[in-house]
Amino acid sequence: MQLYNFFRSGTSHRLRIALHLKGVASEYVAVDLRAEAHQHADFKAMNPQGLVPALVKDGKVMTQSPAIIEWLEETHPTPALLPSDADARARVRALAAMVACDIHPLNNRRILEYLRQQFKADESAINTWCGHWITLGFDAYEAFLRSDPQRGRFSVGDAPGLADVYLVPQVESARRFKVDMARWPRICAVDAACMALEAFQKAAPSVQPDAA
């Protein structure tokens, strides 16, 4: 199994976390977005979207991190990333979607490069843009955590799950864009609980082979 990814990509980061939580080994294949490697013909022949991550198993290519993570949950059901209770599963999926659908796409490298190239946004403007959307999303995420006083150490319950897989890379991104995380103490506590675990530590951008 080969994982085509980039160390700083939030979608790659979340998939690395899921793989490590599941104990599923994969070969790390770096796709250097800084060098536009994702636009090369050989990569686009594999993934016509030209996006990371992509997971290749037995010659079959899987793309889009939510789909790959769902595949992992179905093919490697333990440890589970989703709770057994249907109501709790809906809550977990909603929190994950807040990051995947409402925060991350607006901080995505494609969007930021377009802002730089078409609107001449400098790094201060980029950080302001990202901070705005991260703040809106994290305010809501924090409110959901606050409304569930029995939630445990993680986003939902006392074990890391799908919501945390999505949240931690977004926290990493927020810090990179110089967002002050002190505004969200519950999110910070969840992030700290996750980062105490080996699976999250091994998935961190700073320890990946292409991070240099």
Beta strands, then each sheet from edge to edge (+ up, - down):
strand 1: 2-5
strand 2: 27-30
strand 3: 54-57
strand 4: 60-63
sheet 1: 2+ 1+ 3- 4+
end
